[in-house]
Structures are given as structure tokens and as C-alpha cells.
Amino acid sequence: MIDSGYSDISLSTLDNEVVVKSLVEQYQQRIFALVLYLNGDNFDQAYDITVSSFVKAFSSGCFLKNKSFFLIRLIRAAIKRSRDAKIIPFLDDANFADLPPEKRNSLFMVKKALQTLTFKEKIFLLLRDQFHLCYKDISAILKMPESDVRVQTVCARIHLREKVEEVLNSE
Amino acid sequence: MNDNFKMDCSDIREKLKAFLNDLLVEDEYKLFVAHLNVCKKCKDYVRRIGSISNQLWQLGDVNVPPDLSYTILFRLKQTEQENIKSKFFISKKLAVGIFVVILALATLFFGIKYHYFSKEVDETSVVKKITM
């Protein structure tokens, strides 16, 4: 969910180091995860895209009007860069090493199924179910009507469920 | 967000089914997520329920490289310094441009003045010659 704030931030990002740091801390994991699942399993590529998206979001507006405006810019930049990047298939479940085997398997299955979806479907699902953005914010990010976003998200979720069943049946 | 509109733990349990099926209205959804962001107990409770949406949520718990925030801040500072340099370069160029324009205008002004002045001198010398 996007909450507003930081309405009186002045021009330079360097002058607002504390605010910049807190925004980076707040969103770095979610942006990194978003980019990672949009592009596959390439950590180095996700790292670069995350860094450049933050730089773009901070510098493109020159100043930060509020958190909501910043987050929309940040996600837009991350999606744009991910779209141009090379998709690499998921290789292992190393990310879930700490989880019990049963949980790890089910998450890996969802991860594998997610990989088979189109880029657009992944965007809808990740923004709604991983980022927990409201439909209004997603429609602002993707510049499309809210009703379309709702429909596409539901369709993508149904498609993912089918793909998970396919993965389950194939094993 | 106003405290009066916050959800408590019992609201979370009540609205869990609607949340999992993505049937909450937008305001309720915002309040629901806001509560999960501050209440670990409810977050764990909701995430224990096995739904596709919850599994996608859990996939988001990736290990972020420890130096990611440092790199972002470093790159930001670098970009800012580059911007300052390019601004200085542009202002230097602008100053040179203004100087050239002033020089051209001054040349034009004095050129015109000299042209008319020399014409006037010629005319007075002719008049002088005639009167003599």
C-alpha cells in the first residue's frame, strides 16, 4: 500500500540523505524481488536493474513530491528496464533454503509456474499479490483503467493456478 | 492514516477469506495490508493459509544482496555530481555565448555610429569647401 508523506522535500537528493536512505531501505527488497521474478533467476541483472531504477526514480523528478509519486516512478522504471532485459529461467530453490521441505517444494512450484506466464501477467500478479498495491495505484503505474487492471489480475491468477496444476501433474 | 480507521486483529480474522479471494473493497484492502505491515502475529497467521496469492507474497522474501542500498546511494551521489558538473559546463557555455552576443552588438553599434559620424564629417567638409 502506498502512503503519502514527504511533501516538503527540497531540490537535492544529497540534501535529503536521511529520507533517501529510508526510501531505499523500505523498497529495495520488494523492487529487487519484483525485478527478479520478472526476469528469471539472474541476481546480477536484478541487482543492476534495481540500482538503476532507484537512480532514475530519484533523479528524474529532481525532487520527491511524496512517497506515492516516488513509488510509482520507481516501479515504472523497474518494469521498463526489466522488459528490455534478457529472461533467464529459474534454476533452483536456493532462496528457500531455510524453509521446511514441503513448504519449499510448494513455493518452488509456484515459482516455476510463474515463469511460464507472460511478462504482462507477471506484472499484474506481482504488483497485486507481492507488492500489495491497491488497484488504483497499479492503474496509475501501468497507465490503464482500473477496471482493466482488475480483470487482467484475476485472469492472470487463474492462469497461474492452471500452470501450477500443470507443474503438479507433470511431477 | 487516521487511528479511527485502523483494523485490529479480530478484523483480520473476519476479513481473511475476502482478502484471500481478492474481494475486499479498496479501502478495506489498504487497511488490511497496513495492519499486516505492523502486526507480525497477523502477518504470520495470514501467510500460513495456503493460497496462490499468499505463496506469491512469500516468494517476495528474497535475500537482498547486503551491499544493494550502499550501491544505490553511491550511484545517486555519483549521478548528482555528474549533474552538477554538466550544469557548470552549460553555464560556462552560456557565459561565453552571452559574451559573444554582447561583443557582436557592440561592434554593430560602434560600426553604425562610425559610419554616420564619418558621413556627417564629409558633409560638413563639403559645405565648408563650397562656402570658401
Chai-1 contact restraints between the chains, C-beta under 6 A:
chainA,res_idxA,chainB,res_idxB,connection_type,confidence,min_distance_angstrom,max_distance_angstrom,comment,restraint_id
A,M1,B,K30,contact,1.0,0.0,6.0,A-B,restraint_1
A,M1,B,V33,contact,1.0,0.0,6.0,A-B,restraint_2
A,M1,B,A34,contact,1.0,0.0,6.0,A-B,restraint_3
A,T13,B,L76,contact,1.0,0.0,6.0,A-B,restraint_4
A,L14,B,E80,contact,1.0,0.0,6.0,A-B,restraint_5
A,V24,B,S69,contact,1.0,0.0,6.0,A-B,restraint_6
A,V24,B,I72,contact,1.0,0.0,6.0,A-B,restraint_7
A,Q28,B,V64,contact,1.0,0.0,6.0,A-B,restraint_8
A,Q28,B,L68,contact,1.0,0.0,6.0,A-B,restraint_9
A,Q28,B,S69,contact,1.0,0.0,6.0,A-B,restraint_10
A,Q29,B,V64,contact,1.0,0.0,6.0,A-B,restraint_11
A,F32,B,V64,contact,1.0,0.0,6.0,A-B,restraint_12
A,A33,B,G60,contact,1.0,0.0,6.0,A-B,restraint_13
A,A33,B,V62,contact,1.0,0.0,6.0,A-B,restraint_14
A,L36,B,V62,contact,1.0,0.0,6.0,A-B,restraint_15
A,Y47,B,P65,contact,1.0,0.0,6.0,A-B,restraint_16
A,V51,B,T71,contact,1.0,0.0,6.0,A-B,restraint_17
A,V51,B,I72,contact,1.0,0.0,6.0,A-B,restraint_18
A,V51,B,R75,contact,1.0,0.0,6.0,A-B,restraint_19
A,F54,B,I72,contact,1.0,0.0,6.0,A-B,restraint_20
A,V55,B,R75,contact,1.0,0.0,6.0,A-B,restraint_21
A,V55,B,L76,contact,1.0,0.0,6.0,A-B,restraint_22
A,V55,B,T79,contact,1.0,0.0,6.0,A-B,restraint_23
A,F58,B,L76,contact,1.0,0.0,6.0,A-B,restraint_24
A,S59,B,T79,contact,1.0,0.0,6.0,A-B,restraint_25
A,N95,B,V62,contact,1.0,0.0,6.0,A-B,restraint_26
A,L107,B,Q55,contact,1.0,0.0,6.0,A-B,restraint_27
A,V110,B,Q55,contact,1.0,0.0,6.0,A-B,restraint_28
A,D129,B,S53,contact,1.0,0.0,6.0,A-B,restraint_29
A,D129,B,L56,contact,1.0,0.0,6.0,A-B,restraint_30
A,D129,B,W57,contact,1.0,0.0,6.0,A-B,restraint_31
A,Q130,B,L56,contact,1.0,0.0,6.0,A-B,restraint_32
A,Q130,B,W57,contact,1.0,0.0,6.0,A-B,restraint_33
A,Q130,B,G60,contact,1.0,0.0,6.0,A-B,restraint_34
A,H132,B,V33,contact,1.0,0.0,6.0,A-B,restraint_35
A,C134,B,E26,contact,1.0,0.0,6.0,A-B,restraint_36
A,C134,B,Y29,contact,1.0,0.0,6.0,A-B,restraint_37
A,C134,B,K30,contact,1.0,0.0,6.0,A-B,restraint_38
A,L160,B,I52,contact,1.0,0.0,6.0,A-B,restraint_39
A,R161,B,I52,contact,1.0,0.0,6.0,A-B,restraint_40
